[in-house]
């Protein structure tokens, strides 16, 4: 079937994203404590990923974000995978999400996740942005994975989800790779106190994206609900905003565990939309019940 283009859809109304894929997989009993996180299941138990995508669609999500966030040639290479296998796993992540969409929500969309360089390091640096690479190095890191995922857009995927970017250097790098490609994407930062995780003004990041026609929305993810909500007006000033915070619990990179209580409130979506959000959902520790409640809030 022919789906409405997502850029067209968000011009007309807010669209509901899914929640934390890894959160749901952990609830199902999967051990995601390795450096590969949920990406490990692309090789070991792909059916589990498709089932999780289906659950989010049934809960009311309209967009599935693929399990490719943690997939990299470097990360899987350390586990013995060659380049061809990593490319297959990247494509598999998109195929699984598309299969779930086609089975449960054929009017929905698939966003191919592109995680930050820090996610591959698996040391929490996507929440600090203290990288050892400059813009050129970050472009070289992102390019091979972007090329593979971009090749799925228009077939199984609808766009790229460039997520949890913590610093302006990485924003510049991914935008340079996107510019002129013709591949639609959203760009989402990890923020704190109105700044990137590296301590830079978030408005600068969103302004950088304004001249790249491939970017359909800019915003924030995997930040506390309070930080995400505060960032929406900055993003909305540059066009449609995307916002999908985590639960507000703290991630302990040393113990690889979440600490504290959830602060995610689906009722916050009304304020997000009023500030310009058009893609709304949740990230880590946000489950199917939260997405159902968020969708109900939008319906009211």
C-alpha positions as a Markdown table, in Angstrom:
| # | Residue | x | y | z |
|---|---|---|---|---|
| 1 | Unk | 0.0 | 0.0 | 0.0 |
| 2 | Unk | 1.0 | 3.6 | -0.4 |
| 3 | Unk | 1.5 | 5.4 | 3.0 |
| 4 | Unk | 1.2 | 9.1 | 3.6 |
| 5 | Unk | 4.6 | 10.7 | 3.6 |
| 6 | Unk | 5.6 | 11.3 | 7.2 |
| 7 | Unk | 6.5 | 14.9 | 6.5 |
| 8 | Unk | 3.0 | 15.4 | 5.1 |
| 9 | Unk | 1.4 | 13.7 | 8.0 |
| 10 | Unk | 3.1 | 15.8 | 10.7 |
| 11 | Unk | 2.1 | 18.9 | 8.9 |
| 12 | Unk | -1.5 | 17.9 | 9.6 |
| 13 | Unk | -1.3 | 16.4 | 13.1 |
| 14 | Unk | 1.0 | 15.0 | 15.8 |
| 15 | Unk | 2.2 | 11.4 | 15.2 |
| 16 | Unk | 2.9 | 9.0 | 18.0 |
| 17 | Unk | 6.3 | 7.3 | 18.3 |
| 18 | Unk | 7.0 | 4.1 | 20.2 |
| 19 | Unk | 8.8 | 3.8 | 23.5 |
| 20 | Unk | 11.9 | 2.1 | 24.8 |
| 21 | Unk | 12.5 | -1.0 | 22.7 |
| 22 | Unk | 15.2 | -2.3 | 25.0 |
| 23 | Unk | 12.9 | -1.7 | 28.0 |
| 24 | Unk | 10.3 | -3.9 | 26.5 |
| 25 | Unk | 12.8 | -6.6 | 25.5 |
| 26 | Unk | 14.2 | -6.6 | 29.1 |
| 27 | Unk | 10.6 | -7.0 | 30.4 |
| 28 | Unk | 10.4 | -10.1 | 28.2 |
| 29 | Unk | 13.4 | -11.5 | 30.0 |
| 30 | Unk | 16.2 | -10.8 | 27.6 |
| 31 | Unk | 19.7 | -10.0 | 28.9 |
| 32 | Unk | 20.9 | -6.7 | 27.3 |
| 33 | Unk | 23.9 | -6.1 | 29.5 |
| 34 | Unk | 26.5 | -6.6 | 26.8 |
| 35 | Unk | 28.1 | -3.7 | 24.9 |
| 36 | Unk | 25.8 | -4.5 | 21.9 |
| 37 | Unk | 22.7 | -3.9 | 24.0 |
| 38 | Unk | 19.4 | -4.7 | 22.2 |
| 39 | Unk | 21.3 | -5.0 | 18.9 |
| 40 | Unk | 22.6 | -8.4 | 20.0 |
| 41 | Unk | 19.1 | -9.8 | 19.4 |
| 42 | Unk | 19.3 | -9.0 | 15.8 |
| 43 | Unk | 21.7 | -11.9 | 15.5 |
| 44 | Unk | 20.5 | -14.1 | 18.4 |
| 45 | Unk | 16.7 | -13.7 | 18.5 |
| 46 | Unk | 15.3 | -11.5 | 15.7 |
| 47 | Unk | 11.8 | -12.7 | 16.3 |
| 48 | Unk | 11.9 | -11.1 | 19.8 |
| 49 | Unk | 12.5 | -7.7 | 18.2 |
| 50 | Unk | 9.6 | -8.1 | 15.8 |
| 51 | Unk | 7.3 | -9.1 | 18.6 |
| 52 | Unk | 8.3 | -6.0 | 20.6 |
| 53 | Unk | 7.7 | -3.7 | 17.6 |
| 54 | Unk | 4.2 | -5.3 | 17.2 |
| 55 | Unk | 3.5 | -4.7 | 20.9 |
| 56 | Unk | 4.2 | -1.0 | 20.5 |
| 57 | Unk | 2.1 | -0.7 | 17.4 |
| 58 | Unk | -0.8 | -2.4 | 19.3 |
| 59 | Unk | -0.3 | 0.0 | 22.1 |
| 60 | Unk | -0.9 | 2.9 | 19.8 |
| 61 | Unk | 2.5 | 3.8 | 18.3 |
| 62 | Unk | 2.4 | 4.9 | 14.7 |
| 63 | Unk | 6.2 | 4.8 | 14.2 |
| 64 | Unk | 8.6 | 1.9 | 14.9 |
| 65 | Unk | 12.2 | 2.9 | 15.6 |
| 66 | Unk | 14.5 | 0.1 | 14.6 |
| 67 | Unk | 17.0 | -1.9 | 16.7 |
| 68 | Unk | 20.0 | -0.5 | 14.8 |
| 69 | Unk | 20.9 | 2.2 | 17.4 |
| 70 | Unk | 23.8 | 0.2 | 18.7 |
| 71 | Unk | 24.8 | -1.5 | 15.5 |
| 72 | Unk | 28.2 | -0.6 | 14.2 |
| 73 | Unk | 30.9 | -2.2 | 12.1 |
| 74 | Unk | 33.3 | -1.6 | 15.1 |
| 75 | Unk | 31.0 | -3.0 | 17.8 |
| 76 | Unk | 30.0 | -6.2 | 16.0 |
| 77 | Unk | 33.5 | -6.5 | 14.6 |
| 78 | Unk | 34.8 | -6.9 | 18.1 |
| 79 | Unk | 32.3 | -9.8 | 18.4 |
| 80 | Unk | 33.7 | -11.5 | 15.3 |
| 81 | Unk | 31.3 | -10.2 | 12.7 |
| 82 | Unk | 32.6 | -9.3 | 9.3 |
| 83 | Unk | 31.4 | -6.3 | 7.2 |
| 84 | Unk | 28.8 | -8.3 | 5.2 |
| 85 | Unk | 27.2 | -9.6 | 8.4 |
| 86 | Unk | 27.0 | -6.1 | 9.9 |
| 87 | Unk | 25.3 | -4.8 | 6.8 |
| 88 | Unk | 22.8 | -7.7 | 6.9 |
| 89 | Unk | 22.0 | -7.0 | 10.6 |
| 90 | Unk | 21.4 | -3.3 | 9.8 |
| 91 | Unk | 19.0 | -4.3 | 7.0 |
| 92 | Unk | 17.4 | -6.9 | 9.2 |
| 93 | Unk | 16.6 | -4.3 | 11.8 |
| 94 | Unk | 14.6 | -2.4 | 9.3 |
| 95 | Unk | 12.9 | -5.5 | 7.9 |
| 96 | Unk | 11.8 | -6.6 | 11.3 |
| 97 | Unk | 10.2 | -3.2 | 12.1 |
| 98 | Unk | 8.6 | -3.1 | 8.6 |
| 99 | Unk | 7.1 | -6.6 | 9.1 |
| 100 | Unk | 5.6 | -5.6 | 12.4 |
| 101 | Unk | 4.2 | -2.5 | 10.9 |
| 102 | Unk | 2.7 | -4.3 | 7.9 |
| 103 | Unk | 1.1 | -6.9 | 10.2 |
| 104 | Unk | -0.4 | -4.5 | 12.8 |
| 105 | Unk | -0.4 | -0.9 | 11.6 |
| 106 | Unk | -0.1 | -0.8 | 7.8 |
| 107 | Unk | -0.6 | 3.0 | 7.8 |
| 108 | Unk | 2.3 | 3.4 | 10.1 |
| 109 | Unk | 6.0 | 4.2 | 9.5 |
| 110 | Unk | 9.5 | 2.9 | 10.2 |
| 111 | Unk | 12.4 | 5.1 | 11.3 |
| 112 | Unk | 15.8 | 3.5 | 10.9 |
| 113 | Unk | 17.7 | 4.4 | 14.0 |
| 114 | Unk | 21.2 | 5.9 | 13.8 |
| 115 | Unk | 22.8 | 6.1 | 17.2 |
| 116 | Unk | 25.7 | 8.4 | 18.2 |
| 117 | Unk | 29.3 | 7.6 | 18.2 |
| 118 | Unk | 29.1 | 7.4 | 22.0 |
| 119 | Unk | 26.7 | 4.5 | 21.9 |
| 120 | Unk | 29.3 | 2.4 | 20.1 |
| 121 | Unk | 31.8 | 3.2 | 22.8 |
| 122 | Unk | 29.3 | 1.8 | 25.4 |
| 123 | Unk | 30.8 | 4.0 | 28.1 |
| 124 | Unk | 28.0 | 6.5 | 28.6 |
| 125 | Unk | 29.7 | 9.2 | 26.4 |
| 126 | Unk | 26.5 | 9.8 | 24.5 |
| 127 | Unk | 25.5 | 11.5 | 27.7 |
| 128 | Unk | 28.7 | 13.6 | 27.8 |
| 129 | Unk | 29.8 | 14.3 | 24.3 |
| 130 | Unk | 33.5 | 14.2 | 25.2 |
| 131 | Unk | 34.6 | 12.5 | 22.1 |
| 132 | Unk | 38.1 | 11.7 | 20.8 |
| 133 | Unk | 37.0 | 12.4 | 17.2 |
| 134 | Unk | 36.7 | 15.7 | 15.3 |
| 135 | Unk | 34.0 | 16.4 | 12.7 |
| 136 | Unk | 35.9 | 14.7 | 9.9 |
| 137 | Unk | 36.4 | 11.6 | 12.1 |
| 138 | Unk | 32.8 | 11.5 | 13.1 |
| 139 | Unk | 31.7 | 11.8 | 9.4 |
| 140 | Unk | 34.0 | 8.8 | 8.6 |
| 141 | Unk | 32.5 | 6.8 | 11.4 |
| 142 | Unk | 28.9 | 7.5 | 10.5 |
| 143 | Unk | 29.1 | 7.3 | 6.7 |
| 144 | Unk | 29.2 | 3.5 | 6.2 |
| 145 | Unk | 26.2 | 2.8 | 8.5 |
| 146 | Unk | 24.3 | 5.8 | 7.1 |
| 147 | Unk | 24.8 | 4.4 | 3.6 |
| 148 | Unk | 23.4 | 1.0 | 4.5 |
| 149 | Unk | 20.4 | 2.4 | 6.4 |
| 150 | Unk | 19.7 | 5.1 | 3.8 |
| 151 | Unk | 19.5 | 2.3 | 1.1 |
| 152 | Unk | 16.4 | 0.9 | 3.0 |
| 153 | Unk | 14.5 | 4.2 | 2.9 |
| 154 | Unk | 11.7 | 4.1 | 0.3 |
| 155 | Unk | 11.6 | 0.4 | 0.6 |
| 156 | Unk | 11.1 | -0.9 | 4.2 |
| 157 | Unk | 12.0 | 2.3 | 6.0 |
| 158 | Unk | 10.4 | 5.8 | 5.7 |
| 159 | Unk | 13.2 | 7.9 | 7.1 |
| 160 | Unk | 16.3 | 7.9 | 9.4 |
| 161 | Unk | 16.1 | 8.6 | 13.1 |
| 162 | Unk | 19.4 | 10.2 | 14.0 |
| 163 | Unk | 19.2 | 10.0 | 17.8 |
| 164 | Unk | 20.8 | 11.0 | 21.1 |
| 165 | Unk | 23.4 | 13.3 | 19.6 |
| 166 | Unk | 25.3 | 15.0 | 22.4 |
| 167 | Unk | 27.5 | 17.7 | 20.8 |
| 168 | Unk | 27.6 | 20.2 | 18.0 |
| 169 | Unk | 30.5 | 18.5 | 16.3 |
| 170 | Unk | 28.4 | 15.3 | 15.8 |
| 171 | Unk | 25.5 | 17.4 | 14.7 |
| 172 | Unk | 27.7 | 19.0 | 12.1 |
| 173 | Unk | 29.0 | 15.6 | 11.0 |
| 174 | Unk | 25.7 | 13.9 | 10.5 |
| 175 | Unk | 24.1 | 17.0 | 8.8 |
| 176 | Unk | 27.1 | 17.1 | 6.4 |
| 177 | Unk | 26.4 | 13.5 | 5.5 |
| 178 | Unk | 22.7 | 14.1 | 5.1 |
| 179 | Unk | 22.9 | 17.3 | 3.1 |
| 180 | Unk | 22.1 | 16.7 | -0.5 |
| 181 | Unk | 21.4 | 12.9 | 0.0 |
| 182 | Unk | 17.7 | 13.2 | -0.6 |
| 183 | Unk | 17.2 | 10.9 | 2.4 |
| 184 | Unk | 14.6 | 12.2 | 5.0 |
| 185 | Unk | 15.6 | 12.1 | 8.6 |
| 186 | Unk | 14.8 | 13.6 | 12.0 |
| 187 | Unk | 17.7 | 14.9 | 14.2 |
| 188 | Unk | 17.3 | 14.4 | 17.9 |
| 189 | Unk | 19.7 | 15.6 | 20.6 |
| 190 | Unk | 20.4 | 14.4 | 24.2 |
| 191 | Unk | 20.2 | 17.5 | 26.3 |
| 192 | Unk | 20.4 | 18.8 | 29.9 |
| 193 | Unk | 19.6 | 22.2 | 31.4 |
| 194 | Unk | 18.9 | 23.7 | 27.9 |
| 195 | Unk | 22.3 | 22.7 | 26.6 |
| 196 | Unk | 23.8 | 19.8 | 24.6 |
| 197 | Unk | 25.4 | 17.2 | 26.8 |
| 198 | Unk | 28.7 | 18.8 | 25.9 |
| 199 | Unk | 27.5 | 22.1 | 27.3 |
| 200 | Unk | 26.6 | 23.9 | 24.1 |
| 201 | Unk | 23.5 | 25.9 | 23.2 |
| 202 | Unk | 20.9 | 23.6 | 21.7 |
| 203 | Unk | 19.5 | 26.4 | 19.6 |
| 204 | Unk | 22.7 | 26.3 | 17.6 |
| 205 | Unk | 22.2 | 22.7 | 16.7 |
| 206 | Unk | 18.7 | 23.2 | 15.6 |
| 207 | Unk | 19.7 | 26.3 | 13.6 |
| 208 | Unk | 22.4 | 24.2 | 11.8 |
| 209 | Unk | 19.7 | 21.8 | 10.7 |
| 210 | Unk | 17.4 | 24.4 | 9.4 |
| 211 | Unk | 19.2 | 24.6 | 6.0 |
| 212 | Unk | 19.2 | 20.9 | 5.4 |
| 213 | Unk | 16.1 | 20.0 | 3.5 |
| 214 | Unk | 16.4 | 16.3 | 4.3 |
| 215 | Unk | 15.6 | 17.1 | 8.0 |
| 216 | Unk | 11.9 | 16.7 | 8.6 |
| 217 | Unk | 12.1 | 17.5 | 12.4 |
| 218 | Unk | 14.5 | 18.4 | 15.1 |
| 219 | Unk | 14.3 | 17.9 | 18.8 |
| 220 | Unk | 15.3 | 15.9 | 21.8 |
| 221 | Unk | 15.3 | 12.3 | 23.1 |
| 222 | Unk | 16.8 | 10.2 | 25.9 |
| 223 | Unk | 16.7 | 13.2 | 28.2 |
| 224 | Unk | 14.6 | 13.7 | 31.3 |
| 225 | Unk | 11.0 | 14.7 | 30.7 |
| 226 | Unk | 11.7 | 18.1 | 32.2 |
| 227 | Unk | 14.8 | 18.7 | 30.0 |
| 228 | Unk | 13.0 | 17.4 | 26.9 |
| 229 | Unk | 10.0 | 19.7 | 27.5 |
| 230 | Unk | 12.2 | 22.7 | 28.0 |
| 231 | Unk | 13.9 | 22.0 | 24.7 |
| 232 | Unk | 10.8 | 21.7 | 22.6 |
| 233 | Unk | 10.3 | 25.5 | 22.1 |
| 234 | Unk | 13.9 | 25.8 | 20.8 |
| 235 | Unk | 13.3 | 23.0 | 18.4 |
| 236 | Unk | 9.8 | 24.2 | 17.4 |
| 237 | Unk | 11.2 | 27.6 | 16.5 |
| 238 | Unk | 12.8 | 25.9 | 13.5 |
| 239 | Unk | 9.8 | 23.8 | 12.3 |
| 240 | Unk | 8.2 | 20.5 | 13.4 |
| 241 | Unk | 9.8 | 19.2 | 16.6 |
| 242 | Unk | 10.4 | 15.6 | 17.7 |
| 243 | Unk | 10.4 | 14.8 | 21.4 |
| 244 | Unk | 10.7 | 11.4 | 23.1 |
| 245 | Unk | 12.2 | 11.6 | 26.6 |
| 246 | Unk | 13.3 | 8.8 | 28.8 |
| 247 | Unk | 11.6 | 8.1 | 32.1 |
| 248 | Unk | 13.9 | 10.6 | 33.9 |
| 249 | Unk | 15.7 | 7.8 | 35.7 |
| 250 | Unk | 19.5 | 7.9 | 35.7 |
| 251 | Unk | 21.6 | 5.5 | 33.7 |
| 252 | Unk | 24.6 | 4.2 | 35.6 |
| 253 | Unk | 27.2 | 3.3 | 32.9 |
| 254 | Unk | 29.3 | 1.4 | 35.5 |
| 255 | Unk | 26.6 | -1.0 | 36.6 |
| 256 | Unk | 24.7 | -0.7 | 33.3 |
| 257 | Unk | 21.4 | -0.2 | 35.2 |
| 258 | Unk | 18.8 | 2.5 | 35.7 |
| 259 | Unk | 18.3 | 4.2 | 39.0 |
| 260 | Unk | 15.5 | 6.3 | 40.6 |
| 261 | Unk | 11.8 | 6.6 | 39.8 |
| 262 | Unk | 10.0 | 7.4 | 36.5 |
| 263 | Unk | 9.0 | 11.0 | 35.9 |
| 264 | Unk | 7.4 | 10.3 | 32.5 |
| 265 | Unk | 3.9 | 11.7 | 32.4 |
| 266 | Unk | 1.9 | 11.2 | 29.2 |
| 267 | Unk | -0.2 | 14.3 | 30.1 |
| 268 | Unk | 2.9 | 16.4 | 29.2 |
| 269 | Unk | 2.3 | 15.7 | 25.5 |
| 270 | Unk | -0.3 | 18.6 | 25.4 |
| 271 | Unk | 2.4 | 21.1 | 26.3 |
| 272 | Unk | 4.9 | 19.5 | 23.9 |
| 273 | Unk | 2.4 | 19.8 | 21.0 |
| 274 | Unk | 1.5 | 23.4 | 22.0 |
| 275 | Unk | 5.2 | 24.2 | 21.7 |
| 276 | Unk | 5.6 | 22.7 | 18.2 |
| 277 | Unk | 6.1 | 19.0 | 18.7 |
| 278 | Unk | 4.7 | 16.8 | 15.9 |
| 279 | Unk | 6.5 | 13.5 | 16.6 |
| 280 | Unk | 6.0 | 12.5 | 20.2 |
| 281 | Unk | 6.8 | 9.3 | 22.2 |
| 282 | Unk | 9.2 | 7.9 | 24.7 |
| 283 | Unk | 12.7 | 6.5 | 25.0 |
| 284 | Unk | 14.4 | 4.4 | 27.6 |
| 285 | Unk | 12.1 | 3.0 | 30.4 |
| 286 | Unk | 9.0 | 4.2 | 28.6 |
| 287 | Unk | 6.7 | 1.2 | 28.0 |
| 288 | Unk | 3.6 | 0.2 | 26.1 |
| 289 | Unk | 1.2 | 1.5 | 28.8 |
| 290 | Unk | 2.9 | 4.9 | 28.6 |
| 291 | Unk | 2.4 | 5.1 | 24.8 |
| 292 | Unk | -1.2 | 4.0 | 25.1 |
| 293 | Unk | -1.8 | 6.8 | 27.6 |
| 294 | Unk | 0.1 | 9.3 | 25.5 |
| 295 | Unk | -2.1 | 8.5 | 22.5 |
| 296 | Unk | -5.2 | 8.8 | 24.6 |
| 297 | Unk | -4.1 | 12.2 | 25.8 |
| 298 | Unk | -3.6 | 13.3 | 22.2 |
| 299 | Unk | -7.1 | 12.0 | 21.2 |
| 300 | Unk | -8.6 | 14.1 | 23.9 |
